[in-house]
Amino acid sequence: MATSKNFPFAYIHKKICKTDDAVISIQCKAIQYGLGCFSGIRGFWNSNKKNLYIFRLKDHFERFRESAKILGMQLEMDYKKFEKVIMELLKKNKVKEDVYIRPTLYSGSTQLTPRFDNEGDDVAIYMISLKEYFKAGEGLNVCVSSWRRFDDDVFSVKAKMTGAYSSSALAKTEAIKNGFDEPIFLNRDGKVCEASGANIFGIKDGVVWTPPPGSNILNGITRRSLLSLFEKIGIPVREENFDRSMLYTFDEAFLSGTAAKVAAIRSVDRRIIGNGKEGPLTKKVSDLYSKAATCELKGFEKWCTPTK
Ligand SMILES: Cc1ncc(COP(=O)(O)O)c(C=O)c1O
């Protein structure tokens, strides 16, 4: 994983401050119980246009708002304010490179009981520079995790809930300790779900497969973008459940996510996918995504919010 650098200014307690000063009490429920939800947003620097474009900002806000709603948390910020704060922070941090923006709605209440309806919910936003989340180029060696994806009646899989990422952390730690780059979760029914922080796609005989939104996955914004891009180039997609065995026999497979972007899978449980290299359709959709994200793809400019 690539290293990243913190930008010096962040937002918390309704104002911009130094990132080092954006701190919360050890007593608060965000720390004690992981009560909160978050979003991960990317901005891409277009060196031709000398402009930074934020990818699908409104859609990210919408999911953030829905996460708060699912959890019953108070998000006292509308889209206009959200955009304004992010734009101000980008300006103050003088961002002229690819950036990863992390807004979190955390429970700042210091009362003891784990519940979501106390006062003190607050939005914090920080940003880091981020080129590649996964090591570029080589393809990922993934494994099927021994940890199952939780069902929506255990934790909400649709709210990007901070505490729920303990599940991702268990699977990711196990995968790395066993020599893999990333785990793939199965759900209780044994169907393929997603990775620790990314959605999964497979391609077989020219058809793209990805699990449907109802199968214990986060309905990724990158995932939705790629579905639109596959539609644009006329590649058939099946949003359907599939098994572990099918995962082994795909011609191509890749992960998608804001941090991950489009990341080709080289092997699953040490079985090489295709010829072990990024497949042609993966490359095609990855290139289209990169163009769309930098506001260079005709017809998809609406996905990009320019910062100047
Ligand atoms: C568990 C999980 N699945 C999928 C994704 C991909 O979602 P998106 O493309 O909106 O970043 C993420 C990343 O946020 C994630 O954490």
The ligand as an SDF file (V2000), in Angstrom:
LIG
                    3D

 16 16  0  0  0  0  0  0  0  0999 V2000
  -16.9350   -2.4800    2.4570 C   0  0  0  0  0  0  0  0  0  0  0  0
  -16.8280   -1.6330    1.2450 C   0  0  0  0  0  0  0  0  0  0  0  0
  -17.3380   -2.0810    0.0790 N   0  0  0  0  0  0  0  0  0  0  0  0
  -17.2590   -1.3570   -1.0470 C   0  0  0  0  0  0  0  0  0  0  0  0
  -16.6330   -0.1350   -1.0710 C   0  0  0  0  0  0  0  0  0  0  0  0
  -16.5630    0.6440   -2.3510 C   0  0  0  0  0  0  0  0  0  0  0  0
  -17.4260    1.7510   -2.2870 O   0  0  0  0  0  0  0  0  0  0  0  0
  -17.1280    3.0840   -3.0830 P   0  0  0  0  0  0  0  0  0  0  0  0
  -16.9290    2.7190   -4.4850 O   0  0  0  0  0  0  0  0  0  0  0  0
  -18.3490    3.9190   -2.8710 O   0  0  0  0  0  0  0  0  0  0  0  0
  -15.9150    3.6950   -2.4840 O   0  0  0  0  0  0  0  0  0  0  0  0
  -16.0710    0.3600    0.1020 C   0  0  0  0  0  0  0  0  0  0  0  0
  -15.3820    1.6420    0.1040 C   0  0  0  0  0  0  0  0  0  0  0  0
  -15.8380    2.5690    0.6880 O   0  0  0  0  0  0  0  0  0  0  0  0
  -16.1780   -0.3850    1.2910 C   0  0  0  0  0  0  0  0  0  0  0  0
  -15.6690    0.0570    2.4420 O   0  0  0  0  0  0  0  0  0  0  0  0
  1  2  1  0
  2  3  1  0
  2 15  2  0
  3  4  2  0
  4  5  1  0
  5  6  1  0
  5 12  2  0
  6  7  1  0
  7  8  1  0
  8  9  2  0
  8 10  1  0
  8 11  1  0
 12 13  1  0
 12 15  1  0
 13 14  2  0
 15 16  1  0
M  END
$$$$
